[in-house]
Amino acid sequence: MTQEFVTGLPSVRQIQSLIRDRREIEVKLLTGDVIVGRVTWQDTDCLALETPQDGKRQVWKHAIAFLKYP
């Protein structure tokens, strides 16, 4: 079964704003690892981040503890 991507949710709109504005964010994972970069896309399950040192990464949303942005 496919989940519906609900674009009206505040969390989805906030991520879309970060993508549009090309803002750098800090993503803290449940493992304690921190990734700093720009979100390039999102879907129901994942975020794609582009980092200066590691290039593109796909991060599962269920692995994220929090997002930090100015």
N, CA, C and O atoms as a CHARMM CRD file, in Angstrom:
* protein
*
  280
    1    1 MET  N      0.84200  -1.19000   0.00000 PROA 1      0.00000
    2    1 MET  CA     0.00000   0.00000   0.00000 PROA 1      0.00000
    3    1 MET  C      0.88300   1.24700   0.00000 PROA 1      0.00000
    4    1 MET  O      1.84000   1.32800   0.77000 PROA 1      0.00000
    5    2 THR  N      0.57700   2.19000  -0.83300 PROA 2      0.00000
    6    2 THR  CA     1.33600   3.42600  -0.94400 PROA 2      0.00000
    7    2 THR  C      0.75300   4.49200  -0.03000 PROA 2      0.00000
    8    2 THR  O     -0.45800   4.71300  -0.00500 PROA 2      0.00000
    9    3 GLN  N      1.63200   5.15000   0.72100 PROA 3      0.00000
   10    3 GLN  CA     1.18400   6.26200   1.55200 PROA 3      0.00000
   11    3 GLN  C      0.96400   7.48400   0.68000 PROA 3      0.00000
   12    3 GLN  O      1.66900   7.70200  -0.30600 PROA 3      0.00000
   13    4 GLU  N     -0.02300   8.27300   1.06100 PROA 4      0.00000
   14    4 GLU  CA    -0.28200   9.51900   0.34500 PROA 4      0.00000
   15    4 GLU  C      0.62000  10.61100   0.90700 PROA 4      0.00000
   16    4 GLU  O      0.75400  10.74800   2.12300 PROA 4      0.00000
   17    5 PHE  N      1.23000  11.37900   0.03100 PROA 5      0.00000
   18    5 PHE  CA     2.07300  12.50200   0.43500 PROA 5      0.00000
   19    5 PHE  C      1.16500  13.70700   0.64900 PROA 5      0.00000
   20    5 PHE  O      0.65700  14.28500  -0.31200 PROA 5      0.00000
   21    6 VAL  N      0.96200  14.08100   1.89700 PROA 6      0.00000
   22    6 VAL  CA     0.02600  15.15000   2.25600 PROA 6      0.00000
   23    6 VAL  C      0.78400  16.47300   2.32600 PROA 6      0.00000
   24    6 VAL  O      1.46100  16.76400   3.31200 PROA 6      0.00000
   25    7 THR  N      0.66100  17.25900   1.27300 PROA 7      0.00000
   26    7 THR  CA     1.42800  18.50800   1.18700 PROA 7      0.00000
   27    7 THR  C      0.89000  19.61700   2.08400 PROA 7      0.00000
   28    7 THR  O      1.55400  20.63900   2.25700 PROA 7      0.00000
   29    8 GLY  N     -0.28600  19.43900   2.65200 PROA 8      0.00000
   30    8 GLY  CA    -0.84700  20.45900   3.52800 PROA 8      0.00000
   31    8 GLY  C     -0.35600  20.38600   4.97000 PROA 8      0.00000
   32    8 GLY  O     -0.62700  21.29100   5.75800 PROA 8      0.00000
   33    9 LEU  N      0.36000  19.32400   5.32600 PROA 9      0.00000
   34    9 LEU  CA     0.85500  19.19500   6.69000 PROA 9      0.00000
   35    9 LEU  C      1.94700  20.23200   6.96400 PROA 9      0.00000
   36    9 LEU  O      2.77500  20.50100   6.09400 PROA 9      0.00000
   37   10 PRO  N      1.95300  20.81600   8.16600 PROA 10     0.00000
   38   10 PRO  CA     2.96000  21.83400   8.47800 PROA 10     0.00000
   39   10 PRO  C      4.40200  21.32900   8.33300 PROA 10     0.00000
   40   10 PRO  O      5.26900  22.06700   7.86700 PROA 10     0.00000
   41   11 SER  N      4.65900  20.09300   8.72300 PROA 11     0.00000
   42   11 SER  CA     6.02600  19.57100   8.61400 PROA 11     0.00000
   43   11 SER  C      6.46200  19.45400   7.15900 PROA 11     0.00000
   44   11 SER  O      7.61600  19.73600   6.83700 PROA 11     0.00000
   45   12 VAL  N      5.56800  19.04800   6.29000 PROA 12     0.00000
   46   12 VAL  CA     5.88300  18.93200   4.85900 PROA 12     0.00000
   47   12 VAL  C      6.09700  20.31800   4.27000 PROA 12     0.00000
   48   12 VAL  O      7.03800  20.52400   3.50400 PROA 12     0.00000
   49   13 ARG  N      5.24300  21.26400   4.61300 PROA 13     0.00000
   50   13 ARG  CA     5.39200  22.63700   4.10400 PROA 13     0.00000
   51   13 ARG  C      6.71200  23.25500   4.56900 PROA 13     0.00000
   52   13 ARG  O      7.36600  23.96700   3.80700 PROA 13     0.00000
   53   14 GLN  N      7.10800  22.98200   5.82600 PROA 14     0.00000
   54   14 GLN  CA     8.35900  23.53200   6.34300 PROA 14     0.00000
   55   14 GLN  C      9.55400  22.99100   5.56400 PROA 14     0.00000
   56   14 GLN  O     10.45400  23.74800   5.20000 PROA 14     0.00000
   57   15 ILE  N      9.56500  21.69200   5.30900 PROA 15     0.00000
   58   15 ILE  CA    10.66300  21.09200   4.53200 PROA 15     0.00000
   59   15 ILE  C     10.67400  21.66900   3.11500 PROA 15     0.00000
   60   15 ILE  O     11.74000  21.95900   2.57200 PROA 15     0.00000
   61   16 GLN  N      9.49400  21.83700   2.51600 PROA 16     0.00000
   62   16 GLN  CA     9.41900  22.42100   1.16700 PROA 16     0.00000
   63   16 GLN  C      9.99300  23.83500   1.16300 PROA 16     0.00000
   64   16 GLN  O     10.64300  24.23200   0.19600 PROA 16     0.00000
   65   17 SER  N      9.76400  24.59900   2.23100 PROA 17     0.00000
   66   17 SER  CA    10.34200  25.94800   2.34200 PROA 17     0.00000
   67   17 SER  C     11.86300  25.87900   2.41000 PROA 17     0.00000
   68   17 SER  O     12.55200  26.68900   1.79000 PROA 17     0.00000
   69   18 LEU  N     12.39000  24.91000   3.16300 PROA 18     0.00000
   70   18 LEU  CA    13.84200  24.74300   3.25500 PROA 18     0.00000
   71   18 LEU  C     14.43200  24.38500   1.89300 PROA 18     0.00000
   72   18 LEU  O     15.50600  24.86700   1.53400 PROA 18     0.00000
   73   19 ILE  N     13.73700  23.54700   1.14200 PROA 19     0.00000
   74   19 ILE  CA    14.19300  23.17200  -0.19800 PROA 19     0.00000
   75   19 ILE  C     14.17900  24.39900  -1.11500 PROA 19     0.00000
   76   19 ILE  O     15.15600  24.67700  -1.81100 PROA 19     0.00000
   77   20 ARG  N     13.06800  25.12200  -1.10600 PROA 20     0.00000
   78   20 ARG  CA    12.91600  26.29900  -1.97700 PROA 20     0.00000
   79   20 ARG  C     13.98100  27.35500  -1.67800 PROA 20     0.00000
   80   20 ARG  O     14.56400  27.93700  -2.59200 PROA 20     0.00000
   81   21 ASP  N     14.22900  27.59800  -0.37400 PROA 21     0.00000
   82   21 ASP  CA    15.18000  28.63500   0.03500 PROA 21     0.00000
   83   21 ASP  C     16.63000  28.16700   0.01800 PROA 21     0.00000
   84   21 ASP  O     17.54300  28.95900   0.25400 PROA 21     0.00000
   85   22 ARG  N     16.84800  26.86500  -0.26300 PROA 22     0.00000
   86   22 ARG  CA    18.18900  26.28300  -0.32200 PROA 22     0.00000
   87   22 ARG  C     18.96900  26.53400   0.96300 PROA 22     0.00000
   88   22 ARG  O     20.16200  26.83600   0.93300 PROA 22     0.00000
   89   23 ARG  N     18.27500  26.40500   2.08800 PROA 23     0.00000
   90   23 ARG  CA    18.89400  26.66400   3.39600 PROA 23     0.00000
   91   23 ARG  C     19.63400  25.43400   3.90400 PROA 23     0.00000
   92   23 ARG  O     19.19500  24.30100   3.70800 PROA 23     0.00000
   93   24 GLU  N     20.74900  25.67500   4.55100 PROA 24     0.00000
   94   24 GLU  CA    21.50600  24.59300   5.16400 PROA 24     0.00000
   95   24 GLU  C     20.88600  24.26900   6.52200 PROA 24     0.00000
   96   24 GLU  O     20.53500  25.17000   7.28400 PROA 24     0.00000
   97   25 ILE  N     20.75700  22.98500   6.81200 PROA 25     0.00000
   98   25 ILE  CA    20.19000  22.55000   8.07600 PROA 25     0.00000
   99   25 ILE  C     21.09300  21.50400   8.71400 PROA 25     0.00000
  100   25 ILE  O     22.00000  20.96200   8.08300 PROA 25     0.00000
  101   26 GLU  N     20.81700  21.24100   9.97700 PROA 26     0.00000
  102   26 GLU  CA    21.49800  20.18300  10.71600 PROA 26     0.00000
  103   26 GLU  C     20.47900  19.09300  10.99500 PROA 26     0.00000
  104   26 GLU  O     19.40500  19.36200  11.53400 PROA 26     0.00000
  105   27 VAL  N     20.81300  17.86900  10.63100 PROA 27     0.00000
  106   27 VAL  CA    19.93200  16.73000  10.85400 PROA 27     0.00000
  107   27 VAL  C     20.59900  15.82900  11.88900 PROA 27     0.00000
  108   27 VAL  O     21.68600  15.30200  11.65200 PROA 27     0.00000
  109   28 LYS  N     19.94900  15.65600  13.02900 PROA 28     0.00000
  110   28 LYS  CA    20.47000  14.74900  14.05100 PROA 28     0.00000
  111   28 LYS  C     19.71600  13.43800  13.92500 PROA 28     0.00000
  112   28 LYS  O     18.48600  13.40700  13.94900 PROA 28     0.00000
  113   29 LEU  N     20.47700  12.34700  13.78900 PROA 29     0.00000
  114   29 LEU  CA    19.88000  11.03500  13.64900 PROA 29     0.00000
  115   29 LEU  C     19.72800  10.36600  15.01700 PROA 29     0.00000
  116   29 LEU  O     20.37900  10.76400  15.98300 PROA 29     0.00000
  117   30 LEU  N     18.88500   9.37000  15.09400 PROA 30     0.00000
  118   30 LEU  CA    18.67100   8.64200  16.34400 PROA 30     0.00000
  119   30 LEU  C     19.95400   7.96100  16.81600 PROA 30     0.00000
  120   30 LEU  O     20.09300   7.66100  18.00200 PROA 30     0.00000
  121   31 THR  N     20.88300   7.71500  15.90800 PROA 31     0.00000
  122   31 THR  CA    22.16800   7.11300  16.26900 PROA 31     0.00000
  123   31 THR  C     23.10000   8.11500  16.94400 PROA 31     0.00000
  124   31 THR  O     24.12400   7.73100  17.50800 PROA 31     0.00000
  125   32 GLY  N     22.74700   9.40400  16.88700 PROA 32     0.00000
  126   32 GLY  CA    23.60000  10.44800  17.42800 PROA 32     0.00000
  127   32 GLY  C     24.42700  11.14200  16.36100 PROA 32     0.00000
  128   32 GLY  O     25.00500  12.19900  16.61700 PROA 32     0.00000
  129   33 ASP  N     24.49300  10.56500  15.16500 PROA 33     0.00000
  130   33 ASP  CA    25.22600  11.19100  14.06400 PROA 33     0.00000
  131   33 ASP  C     24.53400  12.48500  13.64900 PROA 33     0.00000
  132   33 ASP  O     23.31600  12.61300  13.76500 PROA 33     0.00000
  133   34 VAL  N     25.31600  13.43200  13.17000 PROA 34     0.00000
  134   34 VAL  CA    24.79100  14.71500  12.70300 PROA 34     0.00000
  135   34 VAL  C     25.23000  14.91500  11.25800 PROA 34     0.00000
  136   34 VAL  O     26.39800  14.72700  10.91800 PROA 34     0.00000
  137   35 ILE  N     24.27700  15.30000  10.41700 PROA 35     0.00000
  138   35 ILE  CA    24.56100  15.60500   9.01700 PROA 35     0.00000
  139   35 ILE  C     24.17400  17.06100   8.78000 PROA 35     0.00000
  140   35 ILE  O     23.06800  17.47700   9.12300 PROA 35     0.00000
  141   36 VAL  N     25.07900  17.82700   8.20000 PROA 36     0.00000
  142   36 VAL  CA    24.80500  19.22900   7.86700 PROA 36     0.00000
  143   36 VAL  C     24.78800  19.35000   6.35200 PROA 36     0.00000
  144   36 VAL  O     25.73500  18.94700   5.67600 PROA 36     0.00000
  145   37 GLY  N     23.70300  19.90900   5.82400 PROA 37     0.00000
  146   37 GLY  CA    23.59600  20.07700   4.38400 PROA 37     0.00000
  147   37 GLY  C     22.27200  20.69200   3.98700 PROA 37     0.00000
  148   37 GLY  O     21.52000  21.18400   4.82900 PROA 37     0.00000
  149   38 ARG  N     21.99700  20.65900   2.69300 PROA 38     0.00000
  150   38 ARG  CA    20.74600  21.20600   2.14900 PROA 38     0.00000
  151   38 ARG  C     19.83000  20.06200   1.74800 PROA 38     0.00000
  152   38 ARG  O     20.27500  19.06300   1.18100 PROA 38     0.00000
  153   39 VAL  N     18.54500  20.21700   2.04900 PROA 39     0.00000
  154   39 VAL  CA    17.54900  19.24400   1.60700 PROA 39     0.00000
  155   39 VAL  C     17.27000  19.51400   0.13200 PROA 39     0.00000
  156   39 VAL  O     16.98400  20.64900  -0.25100 PROA 39     0.00000
  157   40 THR  N     17.35400  18.47400  -0.69500 PROA 40     0.00000
  158   40 THR  CA    17.09900  18.65900  -2.12600 PROA 40     0.00000
  159   40 THR  C     15.74400  18.11300  -2.54400 PROA 40     0.00000
  160   40 THR  O     15.16700  18.58800  -3.52300 PROA 40     0.00000
  161   41 TRP  N     15.21800  17.11700  -1.81700 PROA 41     0.00000
  162   41 TRP  CA    13.86400  16.62000  -2.07600 PROA 41     0.00000
  163   41 TRP  C     13.39200  15.82200  -0.86600 PROA 41     0.00000
  164   41 TRP  O     14.17200  15.44900   0.01000 PROA 41     0.00000
  165   42 GLN  N     12.08000  15.57600  -0.85300 PROA 42     0.00000
  166   42 GLN  CA    11.48200  14.72900   0.17700 PROA 42     0.00000
  167   42 GLN  C     10.35500  13.92200  -0.44200 PROA 42     0.00000
  168   42 GLN  O      9.74100  14.33000  -1.42800 PROA 42     0.00000
  169   43 ASP  N     10.09800  12.77400   0.15400 PROA 43     0.00000
  170   43 ASP  CA     8.90000  12.01200  -0.17700 PROA 43     0.00000
  171   43 ASP  C      8.32100  11.50500   1.14300 PROA 43     0.00000
  172   43 ASP  O      8.72500  11.97100   2.20800 PROA 43     0.00000
  173   44 THR  N      7.40800  10.58300   1.09200 PROA 44     0.00000
  174   44 THR  CA     6.75600  10.13800   2.32900 PROA 44     0.00000
  175   44 THR  C      7.72000   9.45300   3.28300 PROA 44     0.00000
  176   44 THR  O      7.48100   9.44900   4.49000 PROA 44     0.00000
  177   45 ASP  N      8.80400   8.87400   2.77700 PROA 45     0.00000
  178   45 ASP  CA     9.71400   8.09300   3.61000 PROA 45     0.00000
  179   45 ASP  C     11.08600   8.70000   3.84100 PROA 45     0.00000
  180   45 ASP  O     11.71800   8.41800   4.85900 PROA 45     0.00000
  181   46 CYS  N     11.56000   9.52600   2.92200 PROA 46     0.00000
  182   46 CYS  CA    12.96000   9.95800   2.95300 PROA 46     0.00000
  183   46 CYS  C     13.13200  11.44800   2.69500 PROA 46     0.00000
  184   46 CYS  O     12.25200  12.12500   2.16200 PROA 46     0.00000
  185   47 LEU  N     14.31600  11.93100   3.10200 PROA 47     0.00000
  186   47 LEU  CA    14.82300  13.24800   2.71300 PROA 47     0.00000
  187   47 LEU  C     16.11700  13.00500   1.96100 PROA 47     0.00000
  188   47 LEU  O     16.85300  12.07100   2.28000 PROA 47     0.00000
  189   48 ALA  N     16.40100  13.82400   0.97700 PROA 48     0.00000
  190   48 ALA  CA    17.70300  13.79400   0.32400 PROA 48     0.00000
  191   48 ALA  C     18.46300  15.03400   0.76200 PROA 48     0.00000
  192   48 ALA  O     17.95100  16.15100   0.68200 PROA 48     0.00000
  193   49 LEU  N     19.68700  14.82700   1.22500 PROA 49     0.00000
  194   49 LEU  CA    20.54500  15.91800   1.68000 PROA 49     0.00000
  195   49 LEU  C     21.77900  15.97900   0.80500 PROA 49     0.00000
  196   49 LEU  O     22.32500  14.95200   0.40100 PROA 49     0.00000
  197   50 GLU  N     22.21100  17.19500   0.51800 PROA 50     0.00000
  198   50 GLU  CA    23.46000  17.38800  -0.19400 PROA 50     0.00000
  199   50 GLU  C     24.42100  18.08600   0.75500 PROA 50     0.00000
  200   50 GLU  O     24.14800  19.18200   1.24600 PROA 50     0.00000
  201   51 THR  N     25.55800  17.43100   1.00600 PROA 51     0.00000
  202   51 THR  CA    26.54200  17.97800   1.93500 PROA 51     0.00000
  203   51 THR  C     27.80200  18.37200   1.16800 PROA 51     0.00000
  204   51 THR  O     28.13200  17.74900   0.15900 PROA 51     0.00000
  205   52 PRO  N     28.50400  19.39800   1.63800 PROA 52     0.00000
  206   52 PRO  CA    29.72300  19.82000   0.94100 PROA 52     0.00000
  207   52 PRO  C     30.79400  18.72200   0.91200 PROA 52     0.00000
  208   52 PRO  O     31.49300  18.57000  -0.09000 PROA 52     0.00000
  209   53 GLN  N     30.92700  17.96000   1.99900 PROA 53     0.00000
  210   53 GLN  CA    31.99800  16.97300   2.06200 PROA 53     0.00000
  211   53 GLN  C     31.61800  15.59900   1.51400 PROA 53     0.00000
  212   53 GLN  O     32.48200  14.90600   0.97500 PROA 53     0.00000
  213   54 ASP  N     30.36600  15.18400   1.63100 PROA 54     0.00000
  214   54 ASP  CA    29.97800  13.82800   1.25200 PROA 54     0.00000
  215   54 ASP  C     29.05600  13.74100   0.03700 PROA 54     0.00000
  216   54 ASP  O     28.69500  12.64100  -0.38100 PROA 54     0.00000
  217   55 GLY  N     28.67900  14.85800  -0.52600 PROA 55     0.00000
  218   55 GLY  CA    27.77100  14.82900  -1.67300 PROA 55     0.00000
  219   55 GLY  C     26.34200  14.52100  -1.26500 PROA 55     0.00000
  220   55 GLY  O     25.87200  14.99500  -0.23000 PROA 55     0.00000
  221   56 LYS  N     25.65000  13.73100  -2.07300 PROA 56     0.00000
  222   56 LYS  CA    24.23100  13.47200  -1.84000 PROA 56     0.00000
  223   56 LYS  C     24.03200  12.26100  -0.93800 PROA 56     0.00000
  224   56 LYS  O     24.73200  11.25500  -1.04900 PROA 56     0.00000
  225   57 ARG  N     23.04500  12.38700  -0.03200 PROA 57     0.00000
  226   57 ARG  CA    22.68400  11.31200   0.88700 PROA 57     0.00000
  227   57 ARG  C     21.17200  11.20300   0.95200 PROA 57     0.00000
  228   57 ARG  O     20.45500  12.20000   0.86400 PROA 57     0.00000
  229   58 GLN  N     20.71000   9.99900   1.10500 PROA 58     0.00000
  230   58 GLN  CA    19.28800   9.75900   1.33100 PROA 58     0.00000
  231   58 GLN  C     19.13300   9.31800   2.78200 PROA 58     0.00000
  232   58 GLN  O     19.81600   8.39800   3.23200 PROA 58     0.00000
  233   59 VAL  N     18.23600   9.97400   3.51000 PROA 59     0.00000
  234   59 VAL  CA    18.03500   9.68500   4.92500 PROA 59     0.00000
  235   59 VAL  C     16.58000   9.27900   5.14000 PROA 59     0.00000
  236   59 VAL  O     15.66400  10.00100   4.74400 PROA 59     0.00000
  237   60 TRP  N     16.37500   8.13900   5.75900 PROA 60     0.00000
  238   60 TRP  CA    15.02500   7.69300   6.08300 PROA 60     0.00000
  239   60 TRP  C     14.46600   8.57700   7.19600 PROA 60     0.00000
  240   60 TRP  O     15.14200   8.81200   8.19700 PROA 60     0.00000
  241   61 LYS  N     13.25000   9.06400   7.03000 PROA 61     0.00000
  242   61 LYS  CA    12.64500   9.96400   8.02000 PROA 61     0.00000
  243   61 LYS  C     12.54000   9.31800   9.39700 PROA 61     0.00000
  244   61 LYS  O     12.67800  10.00500  10.41000 PROA 61     0.00000
  245   62 HSD  N     12.29800   8.01100   9.45100 PROA 62     0.00000
  246   62 HSD  CA    12.16000   7.36600  10.75700 PROA 62     0.00000
  247   62 HSD  C     13.49600   7.28200  11.50600 PROA 62     0.00000
  248   62 HSD  O     13.51000   6.90900  12.67900 PROA 62     0.00000
  249   63 ALA  N     14.61500   7.62000  10.85900 PROA 63     0.00000
  250   63 ALA  CA    15.92600   7.62200  11.50200 PROA 63     0.00000
  251   63 ALA  C     16.29800   8.99900  12.06400 PROA 63     0.00000
  252   63 ALA  O     17.34200   9.14600  12.69900 PROA 63     0.00000
  253   64 ILE  N     15.44400  10.01100  11.83000 PROA 64     0.00000
  254   64 ILE  CA    15.74600  11.38600  12.23300 PROA 64     0.00000
  255   64 ILE  C     15.20700  11.66900  13.63000 PROA 64     0.00000
  256   64 ILE  O     14.03400  11.43300  13.91900 PROA 64     0.00000
  257   65 ALA  N     16.09300  12.18300  14.49900 PROA 65     0.00000
  258   65 ALA  CA    15.68200  12.63000  15.82800 PROA 65     0.00000
  259   65 ALA  C     15.09500  14.04600  15.73000 PROA 65     0.00000
  260   65 ALA  O     14.00800  14.31700  16.24000 PROA 65     0.00000
  261   66 PHE  N     15.84100  14.94300  15.06300 PROA 66     0.00000
  262   66 PHE  CA    15.32200  16.30000  14.85700 PROA 66     0.00000
  263   66 PHE  C     16.08400  16.99800  13.74500 PROA 66     0.00000
  264   66 PHE  O     17.17100  16.57900  13.34800 PROA 66     0.00000
  265   67 LEU  N     15.47600  18.08800  13.24900 PROA 67     0.00000
  266   67 LEU  CA    16.11000  18.98500  12.28000 PROA 67     0.00000
  267   67 LEU  C     16.36400  20.30900  12.97700 PROA 67     0.00000
  268   67 LEU  O     15.52600  20.77900  13.74800 PROA 67     0.00000
  269   68 LYS  N     17.49800  20.90500  12.71500 PROA 68     0.00000
  270   68 LYS  CA    17.82300  22.20800  13.30000 PROA 68     0.00000
  271   68 LYS  C     18.16000  23.16200  12.17000 PROA 68     0.00000
  272   68 LYS  O     18.98900  22.86200  11.31100 PROA 68     0.00000
  273   69 TYR  N     17.51000  24.30900  12.18100 PROA 69     0.00000
  274   69 TYR  CA    17.77300  25.32500  11.16100 PROA 69     0.00000
  275   69 TYR  C     17.55100  26.69000  11.77200 PROA 69     0.00000
  276   69 TYR  O     16.76200  26.85100  12.70200 PROA 69     0.00000
  277   70 PRO  N     18.27600  27.69600  11.22400 PROA 70     0.00000
  278   70 PRO  CA    18.14700  29.06500  11.79300 PROA 70     0.00000
  279   70 PRO  C     16.78900  29.67800  11.56200 PROA 70     0.00000
  280   70 PRO  O     16.54300  30.80900  11.98000 PROA 70     0.00000
